[in-house]
Amino acid sequence: MEEQPKHEQNQDNQDKKNHNPEDLKQLSRRKFLRNFGLVAAGAAAGAAALFSGDLFERSKTKGGKKKILLTQDNKLVEVDSLELKAYEKSPEEKMQIRGREGLPGRRWIWVIDLSKCRNARQCVAACQAAHHLRPDQFHINTLEMKENAHTPAFHMPKPCQHCDNPPCVAVCPVDATFKRPDGPVLIDNERCIGCRFCIAACPYSARMLNWSKPKFDDQDKGRPYNIELNIPQRIGTITKCLMSSDRLREGKLPYCVSACPNGVYYFGDENEDAVTNGTTKETVRLSKLLTEKGAYQLLSELGTKPRVYYLPPKNRLFPFEPSKQAEPKKI
């Protein structure tokens, strides 16, 4: 209870002297009511403050700042900012993120020795098996080539060139195809809309559309999508060579490089200036190999900056044998 002011105390004392006992009772009663009113007013003010604070806290809970967010299934939703919580990424999302980031400090490079290729096509078979492709789908193929009418023919394996200036990436409207810092050009088939702009832009014809149901569609159903392996394959999306990015993460050579029985492929890290032969497992200096063998790149004049080098078909280990063509069906 608040202390009575001094002038009011003096007035009370004077009242006590000038009034009889009955009057004094009335004065005491008025003093009590006056003091009680002060206390009640203070209590009411405190209660009002508490009530106001409670309303403020409730209003914050009910009406935080609204945010428009994109859900995982590509829907826009409005969410109260006070209801937002830290989101823990799923294993599938973490796989997607690391698939786009690649391997820090690496710059993967391919070297293909045309003097050793005899079209064994073991590279093709290994690639098709790893990526669940149908027999008519090829991430890597071997072409019969001739420089001109007076030179002998040779076989040329042709994967995606994983360009440092890839035209396919520039034309993709949904960021489904992208270039990784460590070299590979990959496709995210969870974003791909099958517009085929990248097919039209690629000068190496290294991409194809999944026109029909994938070969292992039933077996792969429910399997988490692996952006580095491009499995499960999906109808209506693009598929291509991925430089065996899943194998690189495990410290292994690409499927095609390991499967070749004739030593056609070298693969390694440009930053280390070293490549390893997939057949002999011999590691050599990249710069020396390219210089001594007169390496070249495919259609380098287009400015695509391929990450695949070819060694000319000189001093061939095997005589050229034409590919066996299937006989046309009789109608």
C-alpha positions as CSV (number, residue, x, y, z in Angstrom):
1,M,0.0,0.0,0.0
2,E,1.3,3.5,-0.9
3,E,2.5,5.8,1.9
4,Q,0.1,8.7,2.7
5,P,1.4,12.1,1.6
6,K,2.6,14.4,4.5
7,H,0.0,17.1,4.0
8,E,-2.8,14.4,4.1
9,Q,-1.3,13.1,7.3
10,N,-1.4,16.6,8.9
11,Q,-5.0,17.0,7.7
12,D,-6.0,13.7,9.3
13,N,-4.4,14.6,12.6
14,Q,-6.2,18.0,12.6
15,D,-9.5,16.2,11.9
16,K,-8.9,13.9,14.9
17,K,-8.5,16.9,17.2
18,N,-11.6,18.7,15.9
19,H,-14.0,15.8,15.7
20,N,-15.8,13.6,18.2
21,P,-15.2,9.8,18.2
22,E,-18.1,9.2,15.8
23,D,-16.7,11.6,13.3
24,L,-13.3,9.9,13.6
25,K,-14.9,6.6,12.6
26,Q,-16.2,8.2,9.4
27,L,-12.8,9.7,8.7
28,S,-11.1,6.3,9.1
29,R,-13.7,4.7,6.8
30,R,-13.0,7.4,4.1
31,K,-9.3,6.9,4.5
32,F,-9.7,3.1,4.1
33,L,-11.8,3.5,1.0
34,R,-9.4,6.0,-0.5
35,N,-6.4,3.8,0.0
36,F,-8.3,0.7,-1.2
37,G,-9.2,2.6,-4.4
38,L,-5.5,3.4,-5.0
39,V,-4.7,-0.3,-4.6
40,A,-7.5,-1.4,-6.8
41,A,-6.5,1.1,-9.5
42,G,-2.9,-0.2,-9.4
43,A,-4.1,-3.8,-9.5
44,A,-6.4,-3.0,-12.5
45,A,-3.6,-1.3,-14.3
46,G,-1.3,-4.3,-13.7
47,A,-4.0,-6.7,-14.9
48,A,-4.6,-4.6,-18.0
49,A,-0.9,-4.7,-18.8
50,L,-0.7,-8.5,-18.3
51,F,-3.8,-8.9,-20.5
52,S,-2.4,-6.7,-23.2
53,G,0.9,-8.7,-23.1
54,D,-1.0,-11.9,-23.4
55,L,-3.0,-10.6,-26.4
56,F,0.2,-9.5,-28.0
57,E,1.8,-12.9,-27.6
58,R,-1.3,-14.6,-28.9
59,S,-1.5,-12.3,-31.9
60,K,2.2,-13.2,-32.6
61,T,1.4,-16.9,-32.5
62,K,-1.7,-16.5,-34.7
63,G,-0.5,-13.9,-37.1
64,G,3.3,-14.1,-37.9
65,K,4.6,-12.8,-41.2
66,K,3.3,-14.9,-44.1
67,K,5.8,-16.5,-46.5
68,I,5.2,-18.1,-49.9
69,L,7.1,-21.3,-50.2
70,L,7.6,-24.0,-52.9
71,T,7.0,-27.5,-51.7
72,Q,8.9,-30.6,-52.7
73,D,6.2,-31.5,-55.1
74,N,6.4,-28.1,-56.8
75,K,3.4,-26.4,-55.2
76,L,3.2,-22.9,-53.8
77,V,1.9,-22.7,-50.3
78,E,1.4,-19.8,-47.7
79,V,3.0,-20.5,-44.3
80,D,3.1,-18.5,-41.1
81,S,6.7,-17.6,-40.4
82,L,6.3,-18.5,-36.7
83,E,5.4,-22.1,-37.7
84,L,8.6,-22.6,-39.8
85,K,11.0,-25.2,-38.5
86,A,14.5,-26.2,-39.5
87,Y,14.1,-28.8,-42.3
88,E,16.2,-32.0,-42.3
89,K,17.0,-33.1,-45.8
90,S,16.2,-36.7,-46.7
91,P,18.9,-39.1,-47.9
92,E,17.4,-38.8,-51.5
93,E,17.8,-35.0,-51.3
94,K,21.3,-35.2,-50.0
95,M,22.1,-37.6,-52.9
96,Q,20.8,-35.0,-55.3
97,I,22.8,-32.2,-53.8
98,R,26.1,-34.0,-53.8
99,G,25.3,-35.2,-57.4
100,R,25.3,-31.6,-58.5
101,E,28.3,-30.5,-56.4
102,G,30.6,-33.2,-57.7
103,L,34.0,-34.1,-56.2
104,P,36.0,-31.0,-55.1
105,G,39.4,-30.4,-56.5
106,R,39.0,-32.9,-59.4
107,R,38.9,-32.3,-63.2
108,W,38.2,-35.6,-64.9
109,I,39.5,-36.3,-68.4
110,W,39.1,-39.0,-71.0
111,V,41.6,-40.2,-73.6
112,I,40.6,-42.7,-76.3
113,D,43.3,-44.4,-78.3
114,L,41.8,-45.1,-81.8
115,S,44.7,-47.4,-82.8
116,K,43.6,-50.0,-80.3
117,C,39.8,-50.2,-80.9
118,R,38.5,-53.2,-82.7
119,N,34.9,-52.7,-81.9
120,A,34.6,-55.4,-79.2
121,R,31.7,-53.3,-77.8
122,Q,32.4,-54.5,-74.3
123,C,32.3,-50.9,-73.3
124,V,28.8,-50.5,-74.8
125,A,27.5,-53.6,-73.0
126,A,28.9,-52.5,-69.6
127,C,27.3,-49.1,-70.0
128,Q,23.9,-50.4,-70.9
129,A,23.9,-52.8,-68.0
130,A,24.9,-50.2,-65.5
131,H,22.3,-47.6,-66.6
132,H,19.5,-50.1,-67.3
133,L,19.2,-49.3,-71.0
134,R,17.4,-51.2,-73.7
135,P,19.4,-52.9,-76.4
136,D,18.6,-50.0,-78.8
137,Q,19.8,-47.3,-76.4
138,F,23.5,-46.2,-76.3
139,H,25.3,-43.8,-74.0
140,I,28.4,-44.7,-75.9
141,N,28.7,-46.1,-79.4
142,T,31.4,-47.1,-81.8
143,L,31.4,-45.6,-85.3
144,E,33.1,-46.6,-88.5
145,M,35.1,-43.7,-89.6
146,K,37.3,-42.7,-92.7
147,E,39.3,-39.5,-93.1
148,N,38.8,-39.7,-96.8
149,A,38.6,-42.2,-99.7
150,H,42.3,-42.9,-99.7
151,T,42.7,-43.7,-96.0
152,P,41.8,-46.9,-94.2
153,A,38.7,-47.0,-92.0
154,F,38.8,-47.2,-88.2
155,H,36.5,-47.6,-85.3
156,M,35.8,-44.6,-83.1
157,P,34.0,-44.9,-79.7
158,K,31.9,-41.8,-79.1
159,P,30.5,-41.0,-75.6
160,C,29.2,-37.6,-74.5
161,Q,32.1,-35.2,-74.8
162,H,31.3,-33.5,-71.4
163,C,32.1,-30.1,-72.8
164,D,33.4,-27.2,-70.6
165,N,31.2,-24.9,-72.8
166,P,28.2,-27.2,-73.3
167,P,25.4,-25.9,-75.6
168,C,23.0,-28.4,-74.1
169,V,23.2,-26.7,-70.7
170,A,22.6,-23.3,-72.2
171,V,19.3,-24.2,-73.8
172,C,17.7,-26.2,-71.0
173,P,14.7,-24.2,-69.7
174,V,14.4,-26.0,-66.3
175,D,18.1,-26.5,-65.2
176,A,17.7,-30.3,-65.7
177,T,21.0,-30.6,-67.5
178,F,24.0,-29.0,-65.8
179,K,27.8,-28.9,-65.8
180,R,29.6,-30.0,-62.7
181,P,32.8,-28.3,-61.5
182,D,34.7,-31.6,-61.7
183,G,33.9,-32.2,-65.4
184,P,30.8,-34.3,-66.1
185,V,27.6,-32.9,-67.7
186,L,24.7,-34.6,-66.0
187,I,20.9,-34.7,-66.2
188,D,18.4,-34.4,-63.4
189,N,15.4,-36.5,-64.6
190,E,13.3,-35.2,-61.7
191,R,13.4,-31.8,-63.4
192,C,13.6,-32.9,-67.0
193,I,10.4,-32.1,-69.0
194,G,11.4,-33.9,-72.2
195,C,11.4,-30.7,-74.3
196,R,14.5,-32.1,-76.3
197,F,16.1,-28.7,-76.7
198,C,19.4,-30.2,-75.5
199,I,19.1,-32.9,-78.2
200,A,18.9,-30.3,-80.8
201,A,21.7,-28.2,-79.3
202,C,24.2,-31.1,-78.9
203,P,26.6,-31.3,-81.9
204,Y,27.7,-34.8,-81.0
205,S,24.3,-36.5,-81.0
206,A,25.1,-37.8,-77.5
207,R,21.5,-37.6,-76.1
208,M,18.3,-39.5,-76.6
209,L,14.8,-39.5,-75.3
210,N,13.1,-42.3,-73.4
211,W,10.3,-42.7,-75.9
212,S,8.9,-45.9,-74.4
213,K,8.8,-47.7,-71.0
214,P,12.3,-48.3,-69.6
215,K,13.6,-51.8,-69.7
216,F,13.7,-52.2,-65.9
217,D,10.8,-50.0,-65.1
218,D,9.0,-52.5,-62.9
219,Q,12.1,-53.6,-61.0
220,D,13.2,-50.0,-60.4
221,K,9.8,-48.8,-59.1
222,G,10.1,-47.1,-55.8
223,R,13.9,-47.0,-56.0
224,P,15.4,-43.6,-54.9
225,Y,16.5,-41.6,-57.9
226,N,20.3,-41.5,-58.3
227,I,21.3,-38.5,-60.3
228,E,24.9,-39.8,-60.9
229,L,23.6,-43.1,-62.3
230,N,20.4,-41.8,-63.8
231,I,18.4,-44.7,-62.4
232,P,15.4,-45.2,-62.5
233,Q,15.2,-44.3,-66.1
234,R,11.9,-42.5,-66.8
235,I,9.7,-42.4,-69.9
236,G,9.6,-38.9,-71.5
237,T,13.0,-37.8,-70.2
238,I,16.5,-37.5,-71.6
239,T,19.2,-40.1,-71.1
240,K,23.0,-39.8,-71.9
241,C,26.5,-40.7,-70.9
242,L,27.3,-39.6,-67.3
243,M,31.0,-40.3,-67.2
244,S,30.1,-43.0,-64.6
245,S,29.9,-40.3,-61.9
246,D,28.7,-42.9,-59.4
247,R,31.9,-44.9,-59.9
248,L,34.1,-41.8,-59.6
249,R,32.7,-41.1,-56.2
250,E,33.8,-44.6,-55.2
251,G,37.3,-44.0,-56.5
252,K,36.8,-46.4,-59.5
253,L,37.3,-46.1,-63.2
254,P,34.2,-45.7,-65.4
255,Y,32.2,-48.8,-66.5
256,C,33.3,-48.5,-70.1
257,V,37.0,-47.9,-69.3
258,S,37.2,-51.0,-67.0
259,A,35.3,-53.2,-69.4
260,C,37.4,-52.6,-72.5
261,P,39.7,-55.6,-73.2
262,N,42.0,-53.8,-75.6
263,G,43.4,-50.9,-73.7
264,V,41.4,-48.3,-75.7
265,Y,40.5,-46.0,-72.8
266,Y,42.6,-43.8,-70.4
267,F,40.9,-41.9,-67.7
268,G,42.1,-39.6,-64.9
269,D,42.4,-36.2,-63.3
270,E,43.6,-33.3,-65.3
271,N,44.6,-31.5,-62.1
272,E,47.0,-34.3,-61.4
273,D,48.2,-34.5,-65.0
274,A,47.7,-38.3,-64.8
275,V,45.5,-40.8,-66.6
276,T,45.2,-44.6,-66.1
277,N,44.6,-47.2,-68.8
278,G,41.5,-49.2,-68.0
279,T,43.0,-52.5,-69.3
280,T,46.6,-52.4,-68.3
281,K,46.0,-50.2,-65.2
282,E,49.2,-48.3,-66.2
283,T,49.2,-44.7,-65.1
284,V,50.9,-42.2,-67.4
285,R,51.4,-38.4,-67.6
286,L,48.5,-36.9,-69.4
287,S,50.4,-33.9,-71.0
288,K,53.1,-36.3,-72.3
289,L,50.6,-38.7,-73.8
290,L,48.7,-36.0,-75.6
291,T,51.8,-34.3,-77.0
292,E,53.6,-37.4,-78.1
293,K,50.6,-39.1,-79.7
294,G,49.2,-36.0,-81.4
295,A,45.9,-35.9,-79.6
296,Y,42.9,-34.0,-80.9
297,Q,39.3,-33.2,-79.8
298,L,36.2,-33.8,-81.7
299,L,34.7,-30.7,-83.4
300,S,36.8,-28.4,-81.2
301,E,36.3,-25.6,-83.8
302,L,32.8,-25.2,-82.4
303,G,34.2,-23.8,-79.1
304,T,32.5,-26.5,-77.0
305,K,35.8,-27.4,-75.2
306,P,35.3,-31.2,-75.0
307,R,36.9,-33.2,-72.1
308,V,37.5,-36.2,-74.3
309,Y,40.8,-36.5,-76.3
310,Y,41.4,-38.9,-79.2
311,L,44.7,-40.4,-80.2
312,P,45.0,-40.9,-84.0
313,P,44.6,-44.4,-85.4
314,K,48.4,-44.9,-86.1
315,N,50.3,-48.2,-85.8
316,R,47.1,-50.1,-85.3
317,L,47.2,-53.2,-83.2
318,F,44.3,-54.9,-85.1
319,P,43.2,-54.8,-88.8
320,F,40.0,-53.1,-89.4
321,E,36.9,-55.3,-89.5
322,P,33.6,-53.9,-90.6
323,S,30.7,-54.1,-88.1
324,K,28.3,-56.9,-88.8
325,Q,25.1,-55.5,-90.0
326,A,21.9,-57.3,-89.3
327,E,20.2,-58.7,-92.4
328,P,17.0,-56.9,-93.4
329,K,13.9,-58.7,-92.5
330,K,11.9,-60.2,-95.3
331,I,8.4,-59.0,-95.7
